[in-house]
Amino acid sequence: MDGSHANAASAPAAAGGGEGTQRTLNPYVTGNSVIAMKYKDGVIMACDTGASYGSTLRYKSVERIKAVGKHSLIGGSGEFSDFQEILRYLDELTLSDHMWDDGNSLGPKEIHAYLTRVMYNRRNKFDPLWNSLVLGGVKKGPKGDEKYLGMVNMIGTHFEENHIATGFGNHMAVPILRGEWREDLTFEEAVKLIEKCLLVLLYRDRSSINKFQIAKITTEGSTIYPPYALKTNWGFSAFENPSQGAVGTW
Amino acid sequence: MARFDPYENNGGTCVAVAGADYCVVAADTRLSVGYSILSRRHSKIAHLADKCVLASSGFQGDIKALQKNLSAKELLYEHNHNKKMSCPAMAQLLSNTLYYKRFFPYYAFNVLGGLDSEGKGCVFTYDAVGSYERTGYSAQGTGATLMMPVLDKQLKSRSPLILPARDAVTPLSESDAVDLVKDVFASATERDIYTGDSLEIIVINSSGTRRDWIELRKD
């Protein structure tokens, strides 16, 4: 216990490549918000396909939602390389699950619990995976098909909800979802609701881009749709002649 | 540049009240971070043993890890001793578990409630590094300072400051104690931004454990 705290104090000196410890100090290439919600047949998840390098939009075609096993989808915001590392961990996990060959497969609840332990343990070592992960899926349980949606952040805070959004989405999309989400949304209604949230983020989040991917998971399996753009509306009269009525504008 | 902080306070308040033959443990269900609410229906309560319930507020990552840790140790105890852990035994275990991480603490403010081996209500209250005390009632968390003064007066317990030392369990009936706990949460919800949404109440007595939910203000 003493070691980890002492490391934290001396690490800034050592992190520059001196003795031993190297750990994440800041995120570099980061992904935006991920929005997800349960709907009638399963779980729907969406995010944009951009990854920023500070204030530069460095990558424009990045897939931040991936299928995990047969029953789950994972969406990641935050440091993209850490998300790729997590996908490697999940590959190992699903491989050894498959190798057991016992007829069981890991469901979304189990994968969420696994990711929570991974994130928390990395936080304990002061070397976090700088991500907010959204885990959604459907699996047959004792009460029939059970939908699951959960989130875990970089220090291990985790919870389960009917609708989740990370990053800026937490501030802008969650209020919309809290007002309009219902248990029995059809797929088309869920897409409309999620597009409403994506549009708000597009207008108001500086790092958001107009290229989105929607993914869904049902008992039939997962589908990640090809990227597409949303229609935006900039035709407000105040935008057309912005300096009208302003004295001495430049 | 973003500096990594391994802790965050997810807020919330926990209360436990011990009576002659019952114990009430209650906690709100709001999970917050900064000025945002992450979930309105997140439980802070863990059932560690038959007559032993833990309520914790603070950093949720640490709380869940601590509760899992204690559950696992309780199971080992059952396997080794062929009986469930008593509440005072769990109280000592919790203190030791917390102190074990004295130099990188669990950011968890705990309140342990249940029945002791004689069937009397007991409440143990903790700080983040394991110093604890058996008492008749306690509140921990962001709304605790708003609740304790009210509990001090309204539970009509014997003052712990008067000698000879006596049990501080409340002479109130079970239903009166539950009503007071509901009232005290409703009051704290008014002024503490981190407390609210709904209240989960556990009542432990000789016939078992009962669970109750009531709604609280959501603003």
Interface residues (C-beta under 8 A of the other chain):
Chain A: M1 D2 S4 H5 T24 L25 N26 P27 T116 Y120 R123 N124 F126 P128 M151 I155 G156 T157 H158 F159 E160 E161 N170 H171 V174
Chain B: M1 A2 R3 F4 D5 P6 Y7 E8 N10 L31 V33 S36 L38 S39 R41 H42 F59 Q60 G61 D62 K64 A65 Y100 K101 R102 F103 F104
